[in-house]
Amino acid sequence: MDVPINAHHIIYGRDEELRRIQRLLDRIRRGGGPALVIRGEAGAGKSTLLREAGSGAVLR
């Protein structure tokens, strides 16, 4: 499944990563949780992935 961000961007093949980040954010909201490290090559979509995960966190 592709995750639409807005009319100009779609995240391809990052469903599992988004689910993992969202689970971590849920744990943090409940008062705990480990640190999150996002690594990857330049242009791999790290910022876009975090922006999308963060937008979902704000809506919750």
The first five atom37 places (N, CA, C, CB, O) and aatype in JSON, in Angstrom:
{
  "aatype": [12, 3, 19, 14, 9, 2, 0, 8, 8, 9, 9, 18, 7, 1, 3, 6, 6, 10, 1, 1, 9, 5, 1, 10, 10, 3, 1, 9, 1, 1, 7, 7, 7, 14, 0, 10, 19, 9, 1, 7, 6, 0, 7, 0, 7, 11, 15, 16, 10, 10, 1, 6, 0, 7, 15, 7, 0, 19, 10, 1],
  "atom_mask": [
    [1, 1, 1, 1, 1],
    [1, 1, 1, 1, 1],
    [1, 1, 1, 1, 1],
    [1, 1, 1, 1, 1],
    [1, 1, 1, 1, 1],
    [1, 1, 1, 1, 1],
    [1, 1, 1, 1, 1],
    [1, 1, 1, 1, 1],
    [1, 1, 1, 1, 1],
    [1, 1, 1, 1, 1],
    [1, 1, 1, 1, 1],
    [1, 1, 1, 1, 1],
    [1, 1, 1, 0, 1],
    [1, 1, 1, 1, 1],
    [1, 1, 1, 1, 1],
    [1, 1, 1, 1, 1],
    [1, 1, 1, 1, 1],
    [1, 1, 1, 1, 1],
    [1, 1, 1, 1, 1],
    [1, 1, 1, 1, 1],
    [1, 1, 1, 1, 1],
    [1, 1, 1, 1, 1],
    [1, 1, 1, 1, 1],
    [1, 1, 1, 1, 1],
    [1, 1, 1, 1, 1],
    [1, 1, 1, 1, 1],
    [1, 1, 1, 1, 1],
    [1, 1, 1, 1, 1],
    [1, 1, 1, 1, 1],
    [1, 1, 1, 1, 1],
    [1, 1, 1, 0, 1],
    [1, 1, 1, 0, 1],
    [1, 1, 1, 0, 1],
    [1, 1, 1, 1, 1],
    [1, 1, 1, 1, 1],
    [1, 1, 1, 1, 1],
    [1, 1, 1, 1, 1],
    [1, 1, 1, 1, 1],
    [1, 1, 1, 1, 1],
    [1, 1, 1, 0, 1],
    [1, 1, 1, 1, 1],
    [1, 1, 1, 1, 1],
    [1, 1, 1, 0, 1],
    [1, 1, 1, 1, 1],
    [1, 1, 1, 0, 1],
    [1, 1, 1, 1, 1],
    [1, 1, 1, 1, 1],
    [1, 1, 1, 1, 1],
    [1, 1, 1, 1, 1],
    [1, 1, 1, 1, 1],
    [1, 1, 1, 1, 1],
    [1, 1, 1, 1, 1],
    [1, 1, 1, 1, 1],
    [1, 1, 1, 0, 1],
    [1, 1, 1, 1, 1],
    [1, 1, 1, 0, 1],
    [1, 1, 1, 1, 1],
    [1, 1, 1, 1, 1],
    [1, 1, 1, 1, 1],
    [1, 1, 1, 1, 1]
  ],
  "atom_positions": [
    [[0.85, -1.18, 0.0], [0.0, 0.0, 0.0], [0.89, 1.24, 0.0], [-0.96, 0.0, 1.22], [1.89, 1.29, 0.72]],
    [[0.54, 2.22, -0.79], [1.27, 3.48, -0.83], [0.59, 4.46, 0.12], [1.33, 4.05, -2.27], [-0.64, 4.51, 0.2]],
    [[1.39, 5.23, 0.82], [0.87, 6.16, 1.81], [0.93, 7.56, 1.24], [1.66, 6.07, 3.13], [2.02, 8.11, 1.1]],
    [[-0.24, 8.18, 0.9], [-0.2, 9.54, 0.36], [0.14, 10.55, 1.44], [-1.53, 9.89, -0.29], [-0.4, 10.48, 2.55]],
    [[1.02, 11.47, 1.13], [1.35, 12.55, 2.05], [0.57, 13.79, 1.66], [2.88, 12.84, 2.04], [-0.09, 14.41, 2.5]],
    [[0.64, 14.15, 0.42], [-0.17, 15.24, -0.12], [-0.27, 15.01, -1.62], [0.45, 16.65, 0.21], [0.11, 13.95, -2.1]],
    [[-0.76, 15.97, -2.33], [-0.96, 15.79, -3.76], [0.35, 15.6, -4.52], [-1.7, 16.98, -4.32], [0.33, 15.11, -5.65]],
    [[1.47, 15.96, -3.93], [2.74, 15.93, -4.64], [3.65, 14.78, -4.22], [3.45, 17.22, -4.44], [4.6, 14.47, -4.93]],
    [[3.4, 14.13, -3.08], [4.29, 13.1, -2.58], [3.53, 11.84, -2.18], [5.08, 13.63, -1.39], [2.44, 11.91, -1.61]],
    [[4.11, 10.69, -2.51], [3.6, 9.4, -2.05], [4.8, 8.6, -1.56], [2.82, 8.63, -3.2], [5.84, 8.57, -2.22]],
    [[4.66, 7.97, -0.42], [5.72, 7.11, 0.11], [5.46, 5.71, -0.43], [5.78, 7.13, 1.69], [4.38, 5.15, -0.22]],
    [[6.43, 5.13, -1.11], [6.3, 3.79, -1.66], [7.04, 2.78, -0.79], [6.83, 3.74, -3.11], [8.21, 2.98, -0.47]],
    [[6.36, 1.71, -0.42], [7.01, 0.6, 0.26], [7.51, 0.91, 1.66], [0.0, 0.0, 0.0], [8.47, 0.28, 2.11]],
    [[6.9, 1.84, 2.36], [7.35, 2.2, 3.7], [6.29, 1.91, 4.77], [7.73, 3.67, 3.75], [6.35, 2.46, 5.87]],
    [[5.34, 1.07, 4.45], [4.26, 0.78, 5.39], [4.79, 0.2, 6.7], [3.27, -0.19, 4.77], [4.37, 0.62, 7.77]],
    [[5.69, -0.76, 6.61], [6.23, -1.39, 7.83], [6.99, -0.38, 8.67], [7.15, -2.57, 7.46], [6.85, -0.35, 9.89]],
    [[7.8, 0.46, 8.03], [8.54, 1.48, 8.77], [7.6, 2.45, 9.45], [9.49, 2.24, 7.83], [7.82, 2.83, 10.61]],
    [[6.55, 2.87, 8.75], [5.57, 3.78, 9.35], [4.88, 3.13, 10.54], [4.53, 4.22, 8.31], [4.67, 3.78, 11.57]],
    [[4.52, 1.86, 10.41], [3.88, 1.15, 11.53], [4.81, 1.09, 12.73], [3.46, -0.27, 11.1], [4.38, 1.31, 13.86]],
    [[6.08, 0.81, 12.5], [7.04, 0.71, 13.61], [7.21, 2.06, 14.3], [8.4, 0.21, 13.1], [7.26, 2.13, 15.53]],
    [[7.31, 3.12, 13.52], [7.44, 4.46, 14.11], [6.18, 4.82, 14.88], [7.71, 5.52, 13.01], [6.26, 5.38, 15.98]],
    [[5.01, 4.51, 14.33], [3.76, 4.83, 15.01], [3.62, 4.05, 16.31], [2.58, 4.54, 14.11], [3.12, 4.59, 17.3]],
    [[4.06, 2.79, 16.33], [4.04, 2.01, 17.59], [4.97, 2.63, 18.62], [4.45, 0.54, 17.32], [4.62, 2.71, 19.8]],
    [[6.13, 3.08, 18.19], [7.07, 3.74, 19.1], [6.46, 5.03, 19.65], [8.4, 4.03, 18.39], [6.57, 5.3, 20.84]],
    [[5.84, 5.82, 18.79], [5.21, 7.06, 19.25], [4.08, 6.77, 20.23], [4.67, 7.86, 18.05], [3.88, 7.53, 21.18]],
    [[3.33, 5.7, 20.01], [2.28, 5.3, 20.95], [2.89, 4.98, 22.32], [1.49, 4.09, 20.41], [2.34, 5.37, 23.35]],
    [[4.01, 4.26, 22.34], [4.68, 3.94, 23.61], [5.15, 5.2, 24.31], [5.88, 3.0, 23.36], [5.02, 5.33, 25.52]],
    [[5.68, 6.13, 23.55], [6.15, 7.4, 24.14], [4.97, 8.16, 24.74], [6.86, 8.27, 23.06], [5.08, 8.73, 25.82]],
    [[3.84, 8.16, 24.05], [2.64, 8.84, 24.54], [2.17, 8.25, 25.88], [1.5, 8.75, 23.51], [1.61, 8.96, 26.71]],
    [[2.41, 6.95, 26.06], [2.02, 6.28, 27.3], [3.07, 6.42, 28.39], [1.75, 4.8, 27.04], [2.91, 5.87, 29.48]],
    [[4.14, 7.16, 28.12], [5.12, 7.44, 29.15], [6.44, 6.69, 29.06], [0.0, 0.0, 0.0], [7.22, 6.73, 30.01]],
    [[6.7, 6.04, 27.99], [7.97, 5.33, 27.86], [8.32, 5.12, 26.41], [0.0, 0.0, 0.0], [7.58, 5.52, 25.51]],
    [[9.43, 4.5, 26.2], [9.82, 4.19, 24.83], [11.29, 4.46, 24.59], [0.0, 0.0, 0.0], [11.86, 5.38, 25.18]],
    [[11.88, 3.68, 23.73], [13.3, 3.85, 23.41], [13.52, 5.0, 22.42], [13.87, 2.56, 22.83], [12.57, 5.61, 21.93]],
    [[14.76, 5.27, 22.16], [15.13, 6.28, 21.17], [14.91, 5.72, 19.76], [16.61, 6.73, 21.36], [14.83, 4.51, 19.57]],
    [[14.81, 6.6, 18.82], [14.61, 6.21, 17.42], [15.77, 6.75, 16.61], [13.25, 6.75, 16.88], [16.1, 7.93, 16.69]],
    [[16.39, 5.88, 15.82], [17.47, 6.28, 14.93], [17.03, 5.94, 13.51], [18.82, 5.58, 15.3], [16.69, 4.79, 13.22]],
    [[17.06, 6.93, 12.64], [16.74, 6.72, 11.23], [18.03, 6.91, 10.45], [15.61, 7.7, 10.73], [18.63, 7.99, 10.48]],
    [[18.47, 5.87, 9.76], [19.7, 5.96, 8.98], [19.4, 5.6, 7.54], [20.79, 5.04, 9.55], [18.48, 4.83, 7.25]],
    [[20.19, 6.16, 6.64], [20.05, 5.83, 5.24], [20.83, 6.8, 4.39], [0.0, 0.0, 0.0], [21.3, 7.84, 4.86]],
    [[20.95, 6.45, 3.16], [21.69, 7.29, 2.21], [20.91, 8.57, 1.92], [21.96, 6.53, 0.91], [19.7, 8.64, 2.11]],
    [[21.64, 9.57, 1.47], [21.01, 10.84, 1.09], [19.97, 10.56, 0.0], [22.08, 11.87, 0.59], [20.22, 9.83, -0.95]],
    [[18.79, 11.17, 0.17], [17.73, 11.01, -0.83], [16.9, 9.75, -0.66], [0.0, 0.0, 0.0], [16.05, 9.47, -1.49]],
    [[17.14, 8.99, 0.41], [16.41, 7.73, 0.61], [15.0, 7.95, 1.14], [17.17, 6.85, 1.56], [14.2, 7.01, 1.15]],
    [[14.67, 9.17, 1.59], [13.33, 9.46, 2.07], [13.19, 9.49, 3.59], [0.0, 0.0, 0.0], [12.08, 9.38, 4.11]],
    [[14.29, 9.64, 4.29], [14.25, 9.67, 5.76], [13.38, 10.81, 6.27], [15.66, 9.8, 6.34], [12.51, 10.61, 7.11]],
    [[13.61, 12.0, 5.76], [12.84, 13.17, 6.22], [11.37, 13.04, 5.87], [13.4, 14.45, 5.61], [10.51, 13.38, 6.68]],
    [[11.08, 12.55, 4.68], [9.69, 12.36, 4.26], [9.0, 11.33, 5.15], [9.63, 11.92, 2.8], [7.85, 11.53, 5.54]],
    [[9.69, 10.25, 5.47], [9.14, 9.22, 6.34], [8.81, 9.79, 7.72], [10.12, 8.05, 6.47], [7.73, 9.54, 8.25]],
    [[9.73, 10.55, 8.29], [9.5, 11.13, 9.61], [8.42, 12.2, 9.58], [10.79, 11.71, 10.16], [7.64, 12.33, 10.52]],
    [[8.37, 12.96, 8.5], [7.32, 13.98, 8.36], [5.95, 13.32, 8.34], [7.54, 14.83, 7.08], [5.03, 13.79, 9.0]],
    [[5.82, 12.24, 7.59], [4.53, 11.53, 7.52], [4.19, 10.9, 8.85], [4.57, 10.45, 6.42], [3.04, 11.0, 9.3]],
    [[5.15, 10.25, 9.5], [4.89, 9.64, 10.81], [4.51, 10.72, 11.83], [6.14, 8.86, 11.3], [3.61, 10.51, 12.64]],
    [[5.19, 11.85, 11.78], [4.9, 12.94, 12.7], [3.54, 13.55, 12.47], [0.0, 0.0, 0.0], [2.87, 13.95, 13.43]],
    [[3.12, 13.65, 11.22], [1.8, 14.22, 10.95], [0.71, 13.33, 11.52], [1.6, 14.42, 9.43], [-0.31, 13.83, 12.01]],
    [[0.9, 12.01, 11.46], [-0.06, 11.09, 12.06], [-0.08, 11.2, 13.56], [0.0, 0.0, 0.0], [-1.14, 11.07, 14.18]],
    [[1.09, 11.46, 14.17], [1.17, 11.59, 15.63], [0.44, 12.84, 16.11], [2.64, 11.64, 16.08], [-0.19, 12.82, 17.16]],
    [[0.53, 13.91, 15.35], [-0.14, 15.16, 15.72], [-1.65, 14.98, 15.68], [0.28, 16.31, 14.8], [-2.38, 15.55, 16.49]],
    [[-2.12, 14.18, 14.72], [-3.57, 13.98, 14.58], [-4.16, 13.12, 15.68], [-3.87, 13.36, 13.24], [-5.36, 13.19, 15.93]],
    [[-3.34, 12.31, 16.34], [-3.85, 11.42, 17.38], [-4.07, 12.18, 18.61], [-2.92, 10.27, 17.65], [-4.5, 11.62, 19.62]]
  ]
}
